[in-house]
């Protein structure tokens, strides 16, 4: 699926952050025309979402989530071994509380990379060094769809 | 206005590129494995997993490097059969997950190894919201990850222990197009044979090479005197193989020590090679190897 900005006749580009989607029933994805700046959102229904998830790919491009071995299995199992949770948030620039890590791990595989980026950017813009569940609630309030 | 073809990319997700990368990773893994064989039956409860484990043991004792992929995602038993405890920690590296090392050095990967406790079920979401389509979707992706993300290393044989039914075969055929063949397993009961014929017909129609048909639990072997007696009353399995135009690989008597060995994580075949059941397993393996050799030429 591709999106075209009709007035500009330009392809719209996927926005790789600015979304925080905790549901596996729908994919929310923002597209922006780089010429006029117009932004739109694509929202999928449950069946479209299930079809995309079958591919085991990430919206917005590959991130460390999809590079993690057995990333989809490890992150999608309701009960899975701790060792599988390799795609935990990086801790080099910000610190994630365990509650925040657990919550980001519940974001569906196919949008988790974008959600992490959204949270990190949100924290960075505000000079926040520790990401906790309260901050994630704030992110969800501001950008979640 | 520009058309779909005029737009060079998908706008940034590069879905096709991601799928290609997945395929390349899978290919890189499978290229290190000489022969891939699926063991299946349309029917459950015919001893597929026990037979798979003992065929693997026989191959390993012949000096082959052997692995088993437990494709029975919801009823995994291979880890337990080969003595890999549920509590064993997974060795995860950037490149993949190390397989469990079972009896006789057989490398295994099974959903059981990914679950934290022995009684943990395979559930893809918490709660009741998982739809049948969602679960089916997750299982397809899970099977690909189990194959592609396991550091199998170089293997002579990878045995794929299939779940009951023949529906997962479509998935395996897509993931492993170079599959050497399938071993169909039945027991000598009318019901099992009725269902297994559907699996044979399906695989024939799909163009999947059928190595042959095994009659498991053909007779009962007394553990004290090695005398054999009938367990089931069914059609002649050999005649069934002939009717379906496939090879009959042999009849394997039921030996109660198989389940005893299962509990201890030891391999029945390794300890009872000279028993009627052990000899029958050997005979089946010989015929599987003949098939592989003749098709490799």
Interface residues (C-beta under 8 A of the other chain):
Chain A: X1 X2 X3 X4 X6 X9 X11 X12 X13 X14 X15 X16 X24 X25 X29 X31 X46 X47 X50 X51 X53 X54 X55 X56 X57 X58 X59 X60 X61 X62 X66 X67 X69 X70 X71 X72 X73 X74 X76 X77 X78 X79 X80 X81 X82 X83 X84 X86
Chain B: X1 X2 X4 X7 X8 X9 X10 X11 X12 X13 X14 X15 X17 X18 X19 X21 X22 X89 X90 X91 X92 X93 X94 X95 X96 X97 X113 X114 X115 X116 X117 X120 X121 X122 X123 X124 X125 X126 X129 X131 X133 X134 X137 X138 X140 X141 X142 X144 X145 X146 X149
